[in-house]
Amino acid sequence: MQPYGDNFILVIPVDFLLHEPDRPFCYDMTCGCKRNERLLWEVSRYIEEGSMTLGEGQAFVAGRTI
């Protein structure tokens, strides 16, 4: 029996950031970006102006955009 060794956390580095100026929403549904009222208001304004369809807005907020 080992007295230690099971108390570590693996850290996997990634080459991209989850939140960037052109991608304010990430794919993590528990992230606070999904509850940011200012960002959600901005997306709803784009939908109302016709710059974005409802489906595109939903995909953008869900983080499923390129």
Distance bins in CASP14 RR format, pairs under 12 A and 6 or more apart:
PFRMAT RR
TARGET T0000
AUTHOR 0000-0000-0000
RMODE 2
METHOD distances of the structure
MODEL  1
14 26 0 0 0 0 0 1 0 0 0 0 0
16 23 0 0 0 0 1 0 0 0 0 0 0
16 26 0 0 0 0 0 1 0 0 0 0 0
16 27 0 0 0 0 0 1 0 0 0 0 0
17 23 0 0 0 0 1 0 0 0 0 0 0
17 24 0 0 0 0 0 1 0 0 0 0 0
17 26 0 0 0 0 1 0 0 0 0 0 0
18 24 0 0 0 0 1 0 0 0 0 0 0
18 25 0 0 0 0 1 0 0 0 0 0 0
18 26 1 0 1 0 0 0 0 0 0 0 0
18 27 1 0 0 1 0 0 0 0 0 0 0
18 28 1 0 0 1 0 0 0 0 0 0 0
18 31 1 0 0 1 0 0 0 0 0 0 0
18 32 0 0 0 0 0 1 0 0 0 0 0
18 33 0 0 0 0 1 0 0 0 0 0 0
18 63 0 0 0 0 1 0 0 0 0 0 0
19 25 1 0 0 1 0 0 0 0 0 0 0
19 26 1 0 0 1 0 0 0 0 0 0 0
19 27 0 0 0 0 0 1 0 0 0 0 0
19 28 0 0 0 0 0 1 0 0 0 0 0
19 31 0 0 0 0 1 0 0 0 0 0 0
19 32 0 0 0 0 1 0 0 0 0 0 0
19 33 1 0 0 1 0 0 0 0 0 0 0
19 34 0 0 0 0 0 1 0 0 0 0 0
19 36 0 0 0 0 0 1 0 0 0 0 0
19 39 0 0 0 0 1 0 0 0 0 0 0
19 63 0 0 0 0 0 1 0 0 0 0 0
20 26 0 0 0 0 1 0 0 0 0 0 0
20 33 0 0 0 0 0 1 0 0 0 0 0
20 63 0 0 0 0 0 1 0 0 0 0 0
20 65 0 0 0 0 0 1 0 0 0 0 0
21 39 0 0 0 0 0 1 0 0 0 0 0
22 60 0 0 0 0 0 1 0 0 0 0 0
22 65 0 0 0 0 1 0 0 0 0 0 0
22 66 0 0 0 0 0 1 0 0 0 0 0
23 33 0 0 0 0 1 0 0 0 0 0 0
23 39 0 0 0 0 0 1 0 0 0 0 0
23 60 0 0 0 0 1 0 0 0 0 0 0
23 61 0 0 0 0 0 1 0 0 0 0 0
23 62 0 0 0 0 0 1 0 0 0 0 0
23 63 1 0 0 1 0 0 0 0 0 0 0
23 64 0 0 0 0 0 1 0 0 0 0 0
23 65 1 0 0 1 0 0 0 0 0 0 0
23 66 0 0 0 0 1 0 0 0 0 0 0
24 31 0 0 0 0 0 1 0 0 0 0 0
24 32 0 0 0 0 0 1 0 0 0 0 0
24 33 1 0 0 1 0 0 0 0 0 0 0
24 34 0 0 0 0 0 1 0 0 0 0 0
24 36 1 0 0 1 0 0 0 0 0 0 0
24 38 0 0 0 0 1 0 0 0 0 0 0
24 39 1 0 1 0 0 0 0 0 0 0 0
24 40 0 0 0 0 0 1 0 0 0 0 0
24 42 0 0 0 0 1 0 0 0 0 0 0
24 43 0 0 0 0 1 0 0 0 0 0 0
24 60 0 0 0 0 1 0 0 0 0 0 0
24 61 0 0 0 0 1 0 0 0 0 0 0
24 63 0 0 0 0 1 0 0 0 0 0 0
24 65 0 0 0 0 0 1 0 0 0 0 0
25 31 0 0 0 0 1 0 0 0 0 0 0
25 32 0 0 0 0 1 0 0 0 0 0 0
25 33 1 0 1 0 0 0 0 0 0 0 0
25 34 1 0 0 1 0 0 0 0 0 0 0
25 35 0 0 0 0 0 1 0 0 0 0 0
25 36 0 0 0 0 1 0 0 0 0 0 0
25 39 1 0 0 1 0 0 0 0 0 0 0
25 40 0 0 0 0 1 0 0 0 0 0 0
25 42 0 0 0 0 0 1 0 0 0 0 0
25 43 0 0 0 0 1 0 0 0 0 0 0
25 57 0 0 0 0 1 0 0 0 0 0 0
25 58 0 0 0 0 0 1 0 0 0 0 0
25 59 0 0 0 0 1 0 0 0 0 0 0
25 60 1 0 0 1 0 0 0 0 0 0 0
25 61 1 0 1 0 0 0 0 0 0 0 0
25 62 1 0 0 1 0 0 0 0 0 0 0
25 63 1 0 1 0 0 0 0 0 0 0 0
25 64 0 0 0 0 1 0 0 0 0 0 0
25 65 0 0 0 0 1 0 0 0 0 0 0
26 32 0 0 0 0 1 0 0 0 0 0 0
26 33 1 0 1 0 0 0 0 0 0 0 0
26 34 0 0 0 0 1 0 0 0 0 0 0
26 36 0 0 0 0 0 1 0 0 0 0 0
26 39 0 0 0 0 0 1 0 0 0 0 0
26 60 0 0 0 0 0 1 0 0 0 0 0
26 61 0 0 0 0 0 1 0 0 0 0 0
26 62 0 0 0 0 1 0 0 0 0 0 0
26 63 1 0 0 1 0 0 0 0 0 0 0
26 64 0 0 0 0 0 1 0 0 0 0 0
26 65 0 0 0 0 0 1 0 0 0 0 0
27 33 0 0 0 0 0 1 0 0 0 0 0
27 34 0 0 0 0 0 1 0 0 0 0 0
27 59 0 0 0 0 0 1 0 0 0 0 0
27 60 0 0 0 0 0 1 0 0 0 0 0
27 61 0 0 0 0 0 1 0 0 0 0 0
27 62 1 0 0 1 0 0 0 0 0 0 0
27 63 1 0 1 0 0 0 0 0 0 0 0
27 64 1 0 0 1 0 0 0 0 0 0 0
27 65 0 0 0 0 1 0 0 0 0 0 0
28 34 0 0 0 0 1 0 0 0 0 0 0
28 62 0 0 0 0 0 1 0 0 0 0 0
28 63 0 0 0 0 1 0 0 0 0 0 0
29 35 0 0 0 0 0 1 0 0 0 0 0
29 61 0 0 0 0 0 1 0 0 0 0 0
29 62 1 0 0 1 0 0 0 0 0 0 0
29 63 0 0 0 0 1 0 0 0 0 0 0
29 64 0 0 0 0 0 1 0 0 0 0 0
31 39 0 0 0 0 0 1 0 0 0 0 0
31 61 0 0 0 0 0 1 0 0 0 0 0
31 62 0 0 0 0 0 1 0 0 0 0 0
31 63 0 0 0 0 1 0 0 0 0 0 0
32 39 0 0 0 0 1 0 0 0 0 0 0
32 40 0 0 0 0 0 1 0 0 0 0 0
32 61 0 0 0 0 0 1 0 0 0 0 0
33 39 1 0 0 1 0 0 0 0 0 0 0
33 40 0 0 0 0 1 0 0 0 0 0 0
33 42 0 0 0 0 0 1 0 0 0 0 0
33 43 0 0 0 0 0 1 0 0 0 0 0
33 60 0 0 0 0 0 1 0 0 0 0 0
33 61 0 0 0 0 1 0 0 0 0 0 0
33 62 0 0 0 0 0 1 0 0 0 0 0
33 63 0 0 0 0 1 0 0 0 0 0 0
34 40 0 0 0 0 1 0 0 0 0 0 0
34 43 0 0 0 0 0 1 0 0 0 0 0
34 58 0 0 0 0 0 1 0 0 0 0 0
34 60 0 0 0 0 0 1 0 0 0 0 0
34 61 1 0 0 1 0 0 0 0 0 0 0
34 62 0 0 0 0 1 0 0 0 0 0 0
34 63 0 0 0 0 1 0 0 0 0 0 0
35 61 0 0 0 0 0 1 0 0 0 0 0
36 42 0 0 0 0 1 0 0 0 0 0 0
36 43 0 0 0 0 0 1 0 0 0 0 0
36 61 0 0 0 0 1 0 0 0 0 0 0
37 43 0 0 0 0 0 1 0 0 0 0 0
37 44 0 0 0 0 0 1 0 0 0 0 0
38 44 0 0 0 0 0 1 0 0 0 0 0
38 45 0 0 0 0 0 1 0 0 0 0 0
39 45 0 0 0 0 0 1 0 0 0 0 0
39 46 0 0 0 0 0 1 0 0 0 0 0
39 57 0 0 0 0 0 1 0 0 0 0 0
39 60 0 0 0 0 1 0 0 0 0 0 0
39 61 0 0 0 0 1 0 0 0 0 0 0
39 63 0 0 0 0 0 1 0 0 0 0 0
40 46 0 0 0 0 0 1 0 0 0 0 0
40 47 0 0 0 0 0 1 0 0 0 0 0
40 57 0 0 0 0 1 0 0 0 0 0 0
40 58 0 0 0 0 0 1 0 0 0 0 0
40 60 0 0 0 0 0 1 0 0 0 0 0
40 61 1 0 0 1 0 0 0 0 0 0 0
41 47 0 0 0 0 0 1 0 0 0 0 0
41 48 0 0 0 0 0 1 0 0 0 0 0
41 61 0 0 0 0 0 1 0 0 0 0 0
42 48 0 0 0 0 0 1 0 0 0 0 0
42 49 0 0 0 0 0 1 0 0 0 0 0
42 51 0 0 0 0 0 1 0 0 0 0 0
42 52 0 0 0 0 0 1 0 0 0 0 0
42 57 0 0 0 0 0 1 0 0 0 0 0
42 60 0 0 0 0 0 1 0 0 0 0 0
42 61 0 0 0 0 0 1 0 0 0 0 0
43 49 0 0 0 0 0 1 0 0 0 0 0
43 50 0 0 0 0 0 1 0 0 0 0 0
43 51 0 0 0 0 1 0 0 0 0 0 0
43 52 1 0 0 1 0 0 0 0 0 0 0
43 53 0 0 0 0 0 1 0 0 0 0 0
43 54 0 0 0 0 0 1 0 0 0 0 0
43 55 0 0 0 0 0 1 0 0 0 0 0
43 56 0 0 0 0 1 0 0 0 0 0 0
43 57 1 0 1 0 0 0 0 0 0 0 0
43 58 0 0 0 0 1 0 0 0 0 0 0
43 59 0 0 0 0 0 1 0 0 0 0 0
43 60 1 0 0 1 0 0 0 0 0 0 0
43 61 1 0 1 0 0 0 0 0 0 0 0
43 62 0 0 0 0 0 1 0 0 0 0 0
43 63 0 0 0 0 0 1 0 0 0 0 0
43 65 0 0 0 0 0 1 0 0 0 0 0
44 50 0 0 0 0 0 1 0 0 0 0 0
44 51 0 0 0 0 0 1 0 0 0 0 0
44 52 0 0 0 0 1 0 0 0 0 0 0
44 54 0 0 0 0 1 0 0 0 0 0 0
44 57 0 0 0 0 1 0 0 0 0 0 0
44 58 0 0 0 0 0 1 0 0 0 0 0
44 60 0 0 0 0 0 1 0 0 0 0 0
44 61 0 0 0 0 1 0 0 0 0 0 0
45 51 0 0 0 0 1 0 0 0 0 0 0
45 52 0 0 0 0 1 0 0 0 0 0 0
45 57 0 0 0 0 0 1 0 0 0 0 0
46 52 1 0 1 0 0 0 0 0 0 0 0
46 53 0 0 0 0 1 0 0 0 0 0 0
46 54 0 0 0 0 0 1 0 0 0 0 0
46 55 0 0 0 0 0 1 0 0 0 0 0
46 56 0 0 0 0 1 0 0 0 0 0 0
46 57 1 0 0 1 0 0 0 0 0 0 0
46 60 0 0 0 0 1 0 0 0 0 0 0
46 61 0 0 0 0 0 1 0 0 0 0 0
47 53 1 0 0 1 0 0 0 0 0 0 0
47 54 1 0 1 0 0 0 0 0 0 0 0
47 55 0 0 0 0 1 0 0 0 0 0 0
47 56 0 0 0 0 1 0 0 0 0 0 0
47 57 1 0 0 1 0 0 0 0 0 0 0
47 58 0 0 0 0 1 0 0 0 0 0 0
47 59 0 0 0 0 0 1 0 0 0 0 0
47 60 0 0 0 0 1 0 0 0 0 0 0
47 61 0 0 0 0 0 1 0 0 0 0 0
48 54 0 0 0 0 0 1 0 0 0 0 0
48 57 0 0 0 0 0 1 0 0 0 0 0
50 56 0 0 0 0 1 0 0 0 0 0 0
50 57 0 0 0 0 0 1 0 0 0 0 0
51 57 0 0 0 0 1 0 0 0 0 0 0
51 60 0 0 0 0 0 1 0 0 0 0 0
52 58 0 0 0 0 1 0 0 0 0 0 0
52 59 0 0 0 0 1 0 0 0 0 0 0
52 60 1 0 0 1 0 0 0 0 0 0 0
52 61 0 0 0 0 0 1 0 0 0 0 0
52 65 0 0 0 0 0 1 0 0 0 0 0
53 59 0 0 0 0 1 0 0 0 0 0 0
53 60 0 0 0 0 0 1 0 0 0 0 0
54 60 0 0 0 0 0 1 0 0 0 0 0
54 61 0 0 0 0 0 1 0 0 0 0 0
55 61 0 0 0 0 1 0 0 0 0 0 0
55 62 0 0 0 0 1 0 0 0 0 0 0
55 64 0 0 0 0 0 1 0 0 0 0 0
55 65 0 0 0 0 0 1 0 0 0 0 0
56 62 0 0 0 0 0 1 0 0 0 0 0
56 63 0 0 0 0 0 1 0 0 0 0 0
56 64 0 0 0 0 1 0 0 0 0 0 0
56 65 1 0 0 1 0 0 0 0 0 0 0
56 66 0 0 0 0 0 1 0 0 0 0 0
57 63 0 0 0 0 1 0 0 0 0 0 0
57 64 0 0 0 0 1 0 0 0 0 0 0
57 65 0 0 0 0 1 0 0 0 0 0 0
58 64 0 0 0 0 1 0 0 0 0 0 0
58 65 0 0 0 0 0 1 0 0 0 0 0
59 65 1 0 1 0 0 0 0 0 0 0 0
59 66 0 0 0 0 0 1 0 0 0 0 0
60 66 0 0 0 0 0 1 0 0 0 0 0
END
